[in-house]
Amino acid sequence: MSRYCDGLTLGEGPRWNDGALWVSDPQKGGIWTDSGGTWAFTPLAAQSNGLWFLPGGRLAGAVMREKRVGLWNGAGFGPYADLSAVAAGPLGDMVGDRHGGLYVDDVGYAPQLGEQPRPGRLIYVAPDGRATVAAEDVEFPNGLAIIDHGRTLVVAETWAQRLTAFTIGAGGRLTGRRLFADLAAVVHPEARPDGICAAAHGVWVCTLTAHAVALVDQSGRLAQISTGDGHPVACCLDTAGRLFVTVAETGGIPLMEAIANKTLKTHVDVYEPAATLKGGSEMTTTENGNLPDLEDHVQNLRRVQLYMVRMDMKHPVDSPMEYLEPHIQEHILWLRAQEKSGVLFLCGANADGEEWDGSGVAIIRAPSLEAAVAISDTEPFHREGLRVNTVHGWQMNEGTVRLSLSLLTNQFSLS
């Protein structure tokens, strides 16, 4: 774990996009991001809560009190979808599907303002901006996540201490309401879920009052991370599998009192799954000041696990390039982002001269199979259902490695 940033009052709806983190701060009255190169705050006239990046890269925000979803214009959230006809209370978190549809939770009431409890609901915003009620009688809906390749929506019901799942149908319709996880039973008796995010296997959930972030699925708890005295509020993953968590500190006073008084202090922690192989990593010296044996050093580097992502066409087509063309630019940007972050090792098409069936292979660096699958799931062709990605472990055993070593700086690079 390391500290990513601080200065927030309350961090909600964190999202990672194009190498930058975005976080709503409804207590401070604005939005934070480092998309400009430094961690900076922009005050908002109308405060956002949930955030989501639509296909194409536009940032949407759930504008809490105005009961609408807006599009980021650099200074605030401009018009997009009016939810006032279907929303009863303030808006909370938001998540989107691969087609551009959005799910927004209407929490029903504002407990920090002393409002009386009433049921909340889930609202679906179609890609054309039309809003409909997707589910009623949800007990203080909070975090939202879409899993199972777009087939299942999971919502955190805070006061009920549970995650509830729905089957996603045509037109955003939600059916088959069922228990996904009883957090009081599988995590901690004081676990009350707030923000959640989809993982390769299950859902990461911030337990708010149990001081832990847990990875759960329908079989129970898979992993758990303590946040000490801090209250984990919301979380998200980046394409490299790093987990970002907004953690609120109350100074020892009760959480709801600190929220009502706006005395919270929040920071963002990032949890690295494991070190990955990157050129330019430091080569440390031995106790006598000499450089270690280079063969031993390269052998250590080879122990970093690599994964092969096989990218096969979902259906045979006569013209693969024409079939994939609508998302080629997005695919290229995705590859660049993976290379920039040190994830992509090698990538290429399964081609023989001019003959190409649309398939390809990528070799990526990841700390685990779970993390590799999570990275693979974000690849645009796979996400849009044009290709099917399968992930296997792969180790580099033979070949030639060129090691460039700077004796002055003790830095190396591999090629």
N, C-alpha and C positions, 0 to 999 in steps of 0.2 A: 504494500500500500504506500502511496505517496500523496502529498497535498497537491492538487491541481490548481486551485484558486480559492480565494476567499473574498470577503467584502459583502456577501449577500445577507439579506435579512431572512428570507424564506425562499428556498429554491424549488421550483415546480417545473414539471414538464421538460426535463433535460433531453436534448436531441443532439446527435452528432451528425454532421454533414460536411463533406468536402474538407476534411481536416480541421474542423472547428466545432466547438461546443456552444450550444445555445440554451439558455435557462431563463424561464420567467421568474420574476420576483414580485409577487402580488403585494407583499408587505411593504417593500420599498417603493413600489409603484413604477416598475419598468422591466427591462429585459437586459440580460447580460450575454456577451459573446466575445470570443477572441478571433472572429472571422477577419478582422482588420489587422491582425498581427499581435495585438495586445488585449488583455482582458479589460473590457470597457462596458459601461452602463449607459443605457438610453432610457430616459424617463418617458412614460407614456401617459397620455391624457385619459385613455380608456385601457384598463389593465387586462393583460392576457393571463391565462393559466396554462392549459394544455397547448402543446406545440406539435406540429407534424410537417414534414417536407413532402409535398405532393410530387407525383411523377413530373420530371422536368426541372425539379429543384426549387419550386416556389415554396416559401415558408408560410404555413397557415397557423393562425392562433385563435384559440377559443377566448373571446372577449367576455369576461365573466359577467359583469353587471348589465351589459348591453344586450346580452343573449343573442350573440351573433358570432360567426366565424369570419375573420378578416385575413387579408393577404398582406404580408410585410412589404412596405414600400421604402424602408430605410429609416423612417421616423416614427412609424406606427403601423397599425393594421387597417388597411383600406377595405372597402366593401367586397364581400364574396357571397355569404349566405346568411339570411335572416332567420333566426330560430325563435323569435318572440312568440310565434303562434303555437309552438309546441313545447317550449321550455317554461317550467313553473318557477324554478329557483336559479341561483347562480350556476354558471358552467364551470366544469372542472377539467379533467384530463381529456385527451383526444388521441386517437390512433387512426391510421389510414390503411386501406387495402391497396393492392397493386394496380387497381383500375382507377384510382383517384377518389374513391368513396371514403368518407370519414365517419367515425363513430365518436360522439361527444357525450360525456355524462353530465346530466342535469342533477346536481346533488340534492336538490329539493329545498334546502334551507341553509342558513349560515350559522352554525353553532357558536362561533366566536363572537357573533353580534347578539347572542341571546335569543335567536329565533327558535320557535318550537319545532320539534322534529316532525317531519312528514316524508313520505316515500319519495325516492328519486326515480329517474328514468334514464334510458339510453336513447339517444337520438341519432338517426342515420342521415347524413348529408350526401346526396347523390353527386356524381361528378358534375352535373349541371346546376348544382346549388340548391336543389329542392330538399327540404327537411321533413322527415317523418319520424314518428315515435316507433322505435324498434323493440323496446321492452319497457314494461311498467313495473312498479312495485319493487324497485331495487333499493336495498337498505344502505343509504349513503354511498352511492357508487363513487369510486375514486380512480385508482389506476386502471388502465386498459391495455390489453395486448392481444395481437392476432397470432395464432400458432397453427401448427399442422398444415403448413403451406396454404394458408388462407381459409381453411375450413372451419376454424374454431375461434371464437372471441372469448377472452377471459376478462372478467371484471373483478376488482377488489371491492368488497363490501366491508367498509371499515369497522363499523360498530358491531356487525355480525361476526367479525373475526374469521372471514372465509373468502376464498376465491370461488367465483361461480362461472361456469362455462355455458356457452350457447353455440349451437350449430349455425353457421352463416349460410343463408340461402340466397336465391335469386333476388336481385333488387335490394340487397342488404338486409333482408328479413332474418330475424333471429328466432330460432326455435330450439326445442330440446333443452330447456334450462335444467342444469344439474350441478351438483357439488363437484368442484375441481380439487379443493384442498381445504380441510378444516385446520386453520393455522394454530388455533389454541391447542389442538391435539398433536400436530406434527412438528411445530416449531417451539412455541412457548405459550403458557397460559395467558400472558399479557400481550401476545402478538395481535396488533391491529394493523391491517395492511393499508398502505397509502399508495405510493407509486409502484408500478411493476413494469417489467419489460420482457419481451419474448427472448428465449434462449434456444439453442439447438435442441436441447432436451429439457422441456419444462419452462418454468417462468421464474425470473428473479423477482423477489418481492421485498420491499422495504417495510419492516414490521413496526416502525414508528415508536411504539411504547415498549418494545421488547429489546431495543438497542442491538438489532442484528439485521443483516440482509441474508435472506435464505433463497436457495434454489430448490423449487418444489415441482413435483409433477403429481399425477393422480395416484402414484404408488406411495407418496410420502415425501419426506425431506431428503434431498440429494446432497446438499452442502449448506454450510452456514458460515457467515463472517461476522464477527463481533465489531460493533462501532463504539465500544467503551461506554462512556456516559452520554454520548451523542445520540440524537434521535434521527435515524435514517428516514428521509422524506420521499425521495424519488430517485430513479436510476435509469441508465441506458447503457447500451453496448456500442462500441465502435466496430469497424470492420476487422480489426485485429484481435477482437475478443476481449479488449479491456473494458472493465466495468466501472462506470462513473456513478458516484452516489453523492447526492446532496445531503449533508449531515447538519442538523440544527442543534445548537447548544443553548441551554436555557439558564445557565448559571445556578442551577439547583432548584429553581422554582417550577411548579407544575407546568406541563407543556401547554395546555389550553390557556392558562393564565398568561404565559409568555406570548402566545399568539395574539390574545386579545389586547395585551399591552404593547405589542410590537417591540418586544425587547429581545427577540431571538437574534443570534449571530450564527450565520450559516456559512459553511465552506463546502467545497467539492473535493472528495477523495477519489483517486483512481486506483483500481486494483489490477495489477499486471498479472496475467495468467502464468507467465514464465518468460525468461529471457529468450530472445530469438537471435538467429544468426544474421548479423549485419556487418558489412564492411566498415572499417574504421573503429571497431571495438578496441578497447585498450588491452594491450598485452603487458601484464605485470611482470616485474623482475623477480628473481629468486632472492633468498636471504643475503647471498653474497654480492648482489647487485648485477649479476649476469642475466642475460635473457634465457628463458627456459628452452629446453630442447624443442626445435620446431616440429619435429615429427610428432612428439607427444601433444604439442599444441594443436596441430591439425586434427589429430585423432579426437581430441576433446571437442573440436568444432563439429566433427562429423556426427557426434552423438546427438546434436540438435535434430529433433524429429521433423521430417518433411512429409508432405502429403500430396498425393496425386489426385487431381480433380479431373475426372473424365467427363467431357461435355459432349453429349450425344444428342442428335436431333430427336425431338419427340416423335415426329412423323417424317418419313422420307419425302423429299420435295425435289422437283426438277431444277429449281433455281434457288439454292440456299442463300446466296447473297441478297437476292430480291426479297426473300422471305424474312430474313433477319434485318433488312435495311432500316426499318423504323426505330430500332434500338441500337444500331451500330455505334453511333456517336456516344450514347450513354455507356455502352460496353467499353469503349476505348477510355473514357474518363474513369471508369471503374478500375481498369487495369493500371492506369497511371496512378490512381490513388493507392492501390495495393503496393505498387512498386515504390512509391514515395515513402510509405509507412514501413517498408522493409518486409512486407508479407510475401510479395510475388518474387519467386526465384527464377522460374522459366515459364514460358507459355508459347504455344504454337498450334497451328492448324494441322489436322490429319489429312495432308494433301500429298498427291503424287503428281508432280508437274502442275498441269492445269486442272486436273481432276480433284474436286473437293466435294465431300458430301455434307459439309456444314458442321462437322464435329471438330473437336480439338482437345488438347490436354494442357493443364496448368500444374506446375509444381509450386506449392506454397509452403511457407514456414508457419507453424502453429504449435502451441504448447500441448494440444491434445486433439483427439479426433473430434470431440464436441466443438472445440473452437474452430477447427478446420471446416466442419459442416456449417457452422454459423456464418463463416466468411463466404463459403460457396453459395449459401442461400441468398446472399445479397447480389450475386452476379445477375445483371439485367436480363439476359436471354433466358436463364433458368427461372428467375422471378416472374417473368411474363409468360411462362409456360411454353416457350418455343424450343428450349432444349432441356434435357434432364441431366443434372450433375450427380455423379456418384464419387465418393471420396474414399481413398484407400491410403494406408500408411506407405511411405516410400523412403528408402534410405540410399544415400549416395555411397556406393561401395567401390566402384572402379572409375577410372578416368584420370584426367590430369587437372591438378589444381595449381594455379599460379599464385604465389604469396608475395606481396609487395610489402616490405617492412621498412619503416622509417626509424633508424637508430637514434635520431635526435629526439623524436617525440614518443617513441615506444607505441606507435600506432601501426596497424596493419590493415590491408584490404585483400580480399580473395577475388579471383576471377577465373 
